[in-house]
Amino acid sequence: MSVKKCPFCAEEIAAEAIKCKHCGSMLDGRTPVFDYPPVILTGPIMVSAVWNLLTGAWWGFSGISWLPCIGLFIAVPYVILAYYEIMTFQRAETLTPQELYRRCGVLAICQILLGLTNVLPVVCGVLLLVYRDRLLAYEETPPM
């Protein structure tokens, strides 16, 4: 096994190394990803999911008393979107940046469309659209 010295810390490492095991520097010029998935995306996803569950519950239970059947019809999309958001949040660390990028786009559009009567989901949807472009700066696979 051939070795070389890290250009950043001067410790000996394997010649094929991509990242220094001593100082953590990327040897191929890429910047390491420390915060994958970015909190700026996962935060709005979870806030939106909780809001959608509460909205769905209100339409499903309280809304039924004055709008029979219509309340459930309105509640179902909120609950489906909340489920999709929770699944995305739970799997965010295993998704590639490209997959998370696509999911954030879909979630943002759905949030904005469903949230036209509420302000919070619209804000979360706009945040997802604005900040999902940061995913393109990440390396191909998330760090382990």
ChimeraX commands (.cxc) that place a marker at each C-alpha (Angstrom):
marker #1 position 0.00,0.00,0.00 radius 0.5
marker #1 position 1.46,3.33,-1.02 radius 0.5
marker #1 position 1.17,6.35,1.20 radius 0.5
marker #1 position 1.35,10.09,0.76 radius 0.5
marker #1 position 1.25,13.12,3.03 radius 0.5
marker #1 position -1.92,15.14,3.50 radius 0.5
marker #1 position -1.38,18.65,2.07 radius 0.5
marker #1 position -3.32,20.15,4.98 radius 0.5
marker #1 position -1.99,18.40,8.10 radius 0.5
marker #1 position 1.13,16.60,6.73 radius 0.5
marker #1 position 0.09,13.25,8.25 radius 0.5
marker #1 position 0.61,10.05,6.26 radius 0.5
marker #1 position -2.48,8.71,4.50 radius 0.5
marker #1 position -3.22,6.15,1.78 radius 0.5
marker #1 position -2.34,7.32,-1.73 radius 0.5
marker #1 position -5.90,6.57,-2.92 radius 0.5
marker #1 position -7.52,8.52,-0.07 radius 0.5
marker #1 position -10.23,11.00,-0.95 radius 0.5
marker #1 position -10.52,12.39,2.57 radius 0.5
marker #1 position -7.82,12.73,5.23 radius 0.5
marker #1 position -8.54,10.49,8.22 radius 0.5
marker #1 position -6.64,12.84,10.53 radius 0.5
marker #1 position -7.94,16.33,9.73 radius 0.5
marker #1 position -11.03,15.49,7.66 radius 0.5
marker #1 position -9.98,17.60,4.66 radius 0.5
marker #1 position -11.27,16.59,1.24 radius 0.5
marker #1 position -8.28,15.84,-0.98 radius 0.5
marker #1 position -10.15,16.11,-4.27 radius 0.5
marker #1 position -11.16,19.75,-3.79 radius 0.5
marker #1 position -14.78,19.17,-2.79 radius 0.5
marker #1 position -16.09,20.72,0.38 radius 0.5
marker #1 position -17.38,18.19,2.92 radius 0.5
marker #1 position -21.05,18.16,3.79 radius 0.5
marker #1 position -21.57,18.51,7.51 radius 0.5
marker #1 position -25.25,19.35,7.68 radius 0.5
marker #1 position -26.94,16.89,5.33 radius 0.5
marker #1 position -29.87,17.12,5.04 radius 0.5
marker #1 position -29.89,20.89,5.53 radius 0.5
marker #1 position -32.00,22.04,8.46 radius 0.5
marker #1 position -33.27,24.95,6.36 radius 0.5
marker #1 position -35.24,22.31,4.38 radius 0.5
marker #1 position -36.13,19.77,7.03 radius 0.5
marker #1 position -37.44,22.45,9.41 radius 0.5
marker #1 position -40.17,23.75,7.08 radius 0.5
marker #1 position -41.07,20.19,6.08 radius 0.5
marker #1 position -41.84,19.21,9.68 radius 0.5
marker #1 position -43.59,22.48,10.55 radius 0.5
marker #1 position -45.72,22.05,7.47 radius 0.5
marker #1 position -46.50,18.40,8.28 radius 0.5
marker #1 position -47.69,19.28,11.79 radius 0.5
marker #1 position -49.76,22.16,10.44 radius 0.5
marker #1 position -51.31,19.93,7.78 radius 0.5
marker #1 position -52.20,17.28,10.36 radius 0.5
marker #1 position -53.85,19.91,12.55 radius 0.5
marker #1 position -55.71,21.40,9.59 radius 0.5
marker #1 position -56.78,17.95,8.43 radius 0.5
marker #1 position -57.98,17.06,11.93 radius 0.5
marker #1 position -59.97,20.29,12.17 radius 0.5
marker #1 position -61.65,19.74,8.81 radius 0.5
marker #1 position -62.15,16.06,9.58 radius 0.5
marker #1 position -63.79,16.58,12.97 radius 0.5
marker #1 position -64.93,20.17,13.54 radius 0.5
marker #1 position -65.69,20.89,9.92 radius 0.5
marker #1 position -68.05,17.94,9.67 radius 0.5
marker #1 position -70.62,19.48,11.98 radius 0.5
marker #1 position -71.34,22.35,9.63 radius 0.5
marker #1 position -70.19,20.86,6.30 radius 0.5
marker #1 position -71.09,17.16,6.23 radius 0.5
marker #1 position -68.77,15.09,3.97 radius 0.5
marker #1 position -67.10,18.23,2.59 radius 0.5
marker #1 position -64.94,18.41,5.72 radius 0.5
marker #1 position -63.53,14.94,5.10 radius 0.5
marker #1 position -63.07,15.72,1.41 radius 0.5
marker #1 position -60.95,18.74,2.38 radius 0.5
marker #1 position -59.10,16.92,5.20 radius 0.5
marker #1 position -57.83,14.02,3.07 radius 0.5
marker #1 position -55.34,16.04,0.93 radius 0.5
marker #1 position -53.88,17.64,4.07 radius 0.5
marker #1 position -53.36,14.26,5.73 radius 0.5
marker #1 position -51.85,12.73,2.56 radius 0.5
marker #1 position -49.45,15.65,2.19 radius 0.5
marker #1 position -48.50,15.44,5.89 radius 0.5
marker #1 position -47.76,11.72,5.49 radius 0.5
marker #1 position -45.57,12.40,2.43 radius 0.5
marker #1 position -43.75,15.17,4.33 radius 0.5
marker #1 position -43.11,12.98,7.37 radius 0.5
marker #1 position -41.80,10.15,5.17 radius 0.5
marker #1 position -39.52,12.61,3.36 radius 0.5
marker #1 position -38.24,13.99,6.67 radius 0.5
marker #1 position -37.55,10.51,8.07 radius 0.5
marker #1 position -35.75,9.36,4.92 radius 0.5
marker #1 position -33.94,12.64,4.20 radius 0.5
marker #1 position -30.54,11.34,5.33 radius 0.5
marker #1 position -30.74,8.36,2.98 radius 0.5
marker #1 position -31.94,10.32,-0.06 radius 0.5
marker #1 position -29.44,11.68,-2.55 radius 0.5
marker #1 position -29.42,15.46,-2.97 radius 0.5
marker #1 position -31.12,15.04,-6.37 radius 0.5
marker #1 position -33.96,12.95,-4.90 radius 0.5
marker #1 position -34.44,15.38,-2.03 radius 0.5
marker #1 position -34.38,18.25,-4.54 radius 0.5
marker #1 position -37.25,16.68,-6.53 radius 0.5
marker #1 position -39.27,15.89,-3.40 radius 0.5
marker #1 position -38.88,19.43,-2.06 radius 0.5
marker #1 position -40.20,20.82,-5.34 radius 0.5
marker #1 position -43.30,18.62,-5.23 radius 0.5
marker #1 position -43.87,19.34,-1.54 radius 0.5
marker #1 position -43.50,23.09,-2.09 radius 0.5
marker #1 position -46.01,23.22,-4.94 radius 0.5
marker #1 position -48.54,21.11,-3.00 radius 0.5
marker #1 position -48.04,23.26,0.09 radius 0.5
marker #1 position -48.66,26.46,-1.81 radius 0.5
marker #1 position -51.76,25.07,-3.55 radius 0.5
marker #1 position -53.25,23.59,-0.37 radius 0.5
marker #1 position -52.21,26.50,1.76 radius 0.5
marker #1 position -53.83,29.31,-0.18 radius 0.5
marker #1 position -56.32,29.69,2.69 radius 0.5
marker #1 position -53.59,29.53,5.35 radius 0.5
marker #1 position -50.45,31.61,5.59 radius 0.5
marker #1 position -48.08,29.15,7.31 radius 0.5
marker #1 position -48.14,26.42,4.63 radius 0.5
marker #1 position -47.54,29.01,1.92 radius 0.5
marker #1 position -44.49,30.33,3.79 radius 0.5
marker #1 position -43.17,26.76,4.25 radius 0.5
marker #1 position -43.72,26.03,0.56 radius 0.5
marker #1 position -41.89,29.18,-0.50 radius 0.5
marker #1 position -38.99,28.35,1.85 radius 0.5
marker #1 position -38.72,24.89,0.28 radius 0.5
marker #1 position -38.63,26.34,-3.22 radius 0.5
marker #1 position -36.08,29.01,-2.31 radius 0.5
marker #1 position -33.69,26.84,-0.33 radius 0.5
marker #1 position -33.90,23.56,-2.27 radius 0.5
marker #1 position -31.34,24.94,-4.74 radius 0.5
marker #1 position -28.75,24.59,-1.98 radius 0.5
marker #1 position -29.00,20.83,-2.49 radius 0.5
marker #1 position -27.29,21.19,-5.85 radius 0.5
marker #1 position -24.11,22.29,-4.06 radius 0.5
marker #1 position -23.79,19.02,-2.17 radius 0.5
marker #1 position -21.66,16.15,-3.33 radius 0.5
marker #1 position -23.24,13.16,-5.06 radius 0.5
marker #1 position -23.78,10.97,-2.00 radius 0.5
marker #1 position -24.36,12.09,1.59 radius 0.5
marker #1 position -21.58,11.32,4.07 radius 0.5
marker #1 position -21.91,8.28,6.31 radius 0.5
marker link #1:1,2 radius 0.2
marker link #1:2,3 radius 0.2
marker link #1:3,4 radius 0.2
marker link #1:4,5 radius 0.2
marker link #1:5,6 radius 0.2
marker link #1:6,7 radius 0.2
marker link #1:7,8 radius 0.2
marker link #1:8,9 radius 0.2
marker link #1:9,10 radius 0.2
marker link #1:10,11 radius 0.2
marker link #1:11,12 radius 0.2
marker link #1:12,13 radius 0.2
marker link #1:13,14 radius 0.2
marker link #1:14,15 radius 0.2
marker link #1:15,16 radius 0.2
marker link #1:16,17 radius 0.2
marker link #1:17,18 radius 0.2
marker link #1:18,19 radius 0.2
marker link #1:19,20 radius 0.2
marker link #1:20,21 radius 0.2
marker link #1:21,22 radius 0.2
marker link #1:22,23 radius 0.2
marker link #1:23,24 radius 0.2
marker link #1:24,25 radius 0.2
marker link #1:25,26 radius 0.2
marker link #1:26,27 radius 0.2
marker link #1:27,28 radius 0.2
marker link #1:28,29 radius 0.2
marker link #1:29,30 radius 0.2
marker link #1:30,31 radius 0.2
marker link #1:31,32 radius 0.2
marker link #1:32,33 radius 0.2
marker link #1:33,34 radius 0.2
marker link #1:34,35 radius 0.2
marker link #1:35,36 radius 0.2
marker link #1:36,37 radius 0.2
marker link #1:37,38 radius 0.2
marker link #1:38,39 radius 0.2
marker link #1:39,40 radius 0.2
marker link #1:40,41 radius 0.2
marker link #1:41,42 radius 0.2
marker link #1:42,43 radius 0.2
marker link #1:43,44 radius 0.2
marker link #1:44,45 radius 0.2
marker link #1:45,46 radius 0.2
marker link #1:46,47 radius 0.2
marker link #1:47,48 radius 0.2
marker link #1:48,49 radius 0.2
marker link #1:49,50 radius 0.2
marker link #1:50,51 radius 0.2
marker link #1:51,52 radius 0.2
marker link #1:52,53 radius 0.2
marker link #1:53,54 radius 0.2
marker link #1:54,55 radius 0.2
marker link #1:55,56 radius 0.2
marker link #1:56,57 radius 0.2
marker link #1:57,58 radius 0.2
marker link #1:58,59 radius 0.2
marker link #1:59,60 radius 0.2
marker link #1:60,61 radius 0.2
marker link #1:61,62 radius 0.2
marker link #1:62,63 radius 0.2
marker link #1:63,64 radius 0.2
marker link #1:64,65 radius 0.2
marker link #1:65,66 radius 0.2
marker link #1:66,67 radius 0.2
marker link #1:67,68 radius 0.2
marker link #1:68,69 radius 0.2
marker link #1:69,70 radius 0.2
marker link #1:70,71 radius 0.2
marker link #1:71,72 radius 0.2
marker link #1:72,73 radius 0.2
marker link #1:73,74 radius 0.2
marker link #1:74,75 radius 0.2
marker link #1:75,76 radius 0.2
marker link #1:76,77 radius 0.2
marker link #1:77,78 radius 0.2
marker link #1:78,79 radius 0.2
marker link #1:79,80 radius 0.2
marker link #1:80,81 radius 0.2
marker link #1:81,82 radius 0.2
marker link #1:82,83 radius 0.2
marker link #1:83,84 radius 0.2
marker link #1:84,85 radius 0.2
marker link #1:85,86 radius 0.2
marker link #1:86,87 radius 0.2
marker link #1:87,88 radius 0.2
marker link #1:88,89 radius 0.2
marker link #1:89,90 radius 0.2
marker link #1:90,91 radius 0.2
marker link #1:91,92 radius 0.2
marker link #1:92,93 radius 0.2
marker link #1:93,94 radius 0.2
marker link #1:94,95 radius 0.2
marker link #1:95,96 radius 0.2
marker link #1:96,97 radius 0.2
marker link #1:97,98 radius 0.2
marker link #1:98,99 radius 0.2
marker link #1:99,100 radius 0.2
marker link #1:100,101 radius 0.2
marker link #1:101,102 radius 0.2
marker link #1:102,103 radius 0.2
marker link #1:103,104 radius 0.2
marker link #1:104,105 radius 0.2
marker link #1:105,106 radius 0.2
marker link #1:106,107 radius 0.2
marker link #1:107,108 radius 0.2
marker link #1:108,109 radius 0.2
marker link #1:109,110 radius 0.2
marker link #1:110,111 radius 0.2
marker link #1:111,112 radius 0.2
marker link #1:112,113 radius 0.2
marker link #1:113,114 radius 0.2
marker link #1:114,115 radius 0.2
marker link #1:115,116 radius 0.2
marker link #1:116,117 radius 0.2
marker link #1:117,118 radius 0.2
marker link #1:118,119 radius 0.2
marker link #1:119,120 radius 0.2
marker link #1:120,121 radius 0.2
marker link #1:121,122 radius 0.2
marker link #1:122,123 radius 0.2
marker link #1:123,124 radius 0.2
marker link #1:124,125 radius 0.2
marker link #1:125,126 radius 0.2
marker link #1:126,127 radius 0.2
marker link #1:127,128 radius 0.2
marker link #1:128,129 radius 0.2
marker link #1:129,130 radius 0.2
marker link #1:130,131 radius 0.2
marker link #1:131,132 radius 0.2
marker link #1:132,133 radius 0.2
marker link #1:133,134 radius 0.2
marker link #1:134,135 radius 0.2
marker link #1:135,136 radius 0.2
marker link #1:136,137 radius 0.2
marker link #1:137,138 radius 0.2
marker link #1:138,139 radius 0.2
marker link #1:139,140 radius 0.2
marker link #1:140,141 radius 0.2
marker link #1:141,142 radius 0.2
marker link #1:142,143 radius 0.2
marker link #1:143,144 radius 0.2
view
